[in-house]
Amino acid sequence: MSIYALKGRFQALLRPLVGALHRAGATANQVTVAALALSLAVAALVHLRAPEQPLLYVLLPGWMLLRMALNAIDGMLAREFGQQSRLGAYLNELCDVIADAALYLSLLSVPGVVPHLPWALALLAALTEYAGVLGVMTGASRRYDGPMGKSDRAFVVGLLGLLLGLGLVSAPAVNGVLVAMALLCLVTVWRRVARGLRESH
């Protein structure tokens, strides 16, 4: 199970906006790079200012939702308007991993959080995406299996940001959630490799 399963419905809601962006001259690669730049800006703001102004943690759920929309939009522009390219494939994978890492590492700003945990999540998240991409190299499809894919991680980190911003959780809860996410990332890597191998036979 993964939130990724809802992607089709999400895309249907975005289709009118995608058409408008195409008519305005926007390209998939521009959307991809813009999403990365804004992710880095949000992560930096949260990391630097949220300890003094905890309400800034609420930026995380808002941005995670908007970023998921931008990720869907760039893919739809590429597929539905003939903008697919080799450069776009590289940008799509690399920008996602960098943006994810920056946003997870913004949780280092939570007073009392164990520093190793956001770093471990960033590393294991990158590993899950690498395992997904390797499916293509072995004759399978790009794997998006859960239980802790990109959309799932965005939901959990966004929820943490909301709860932190409202003062409803503190470092012990954040540490526990990060440990659980890291373990579920390992499960996700295993499932993506196993299902990729099964598909390529």
C-alpha positions, 0 to 999 in steps of 0.5 A: 500500500502506498499513497502513490496509488492515488496518483491517477486521481490527483493527476485528473484534478491537475489536468486543467492547470497542466493544459494552461501551463502548456499554453503559457509556454511552461516546460516540464524541466522548468517545473522540475528545477523550480520545485527543487529551488523552492524546496531548498528555500523552504528547507533552509528557512525551516532549518534556520528560523523554525527553532525561534518561530516554531510556526514555520514548521507548518511550511512543511505540510503546505510545501509537501502538498504543493511539491507533490502537485509540481512533481505530477505536473512536470510528468504530465507536461512531459508525457502529454505534450511531447516534452520527454527528454534524456535531460528531463529523466536525469533532472526528475530523479536527481532533483527529487532526491536532493529536494527530499534530503534537504526537506528531511534535514530541516528537521535537524532544527528540532531541539533534541532530535537525534542528529543521525536520524534525519541523515539516516532518513535522507540516505535511505530515502535516496536508496529507495529511489535508486532501487526504483530506478534500477528496475529499468536497468534490469528489464523491469519498470521504474518501481514505485512500491511502498510502504515508504515511497516518496509520496508516503514520506512527504505525507509523514514529514508534512504531518510532523511539520504540522504537529510541530508547528502547532506545538503538539509534538516534541523531539521524542515523537519526532525521533520515533517517527524518523526511526519508523520511517527509516525501517520502512524505507528498508522494507521499501528497498527490499520490495522494490528489488524483489518485485523488479526481479519478479517483473523482469523474469 
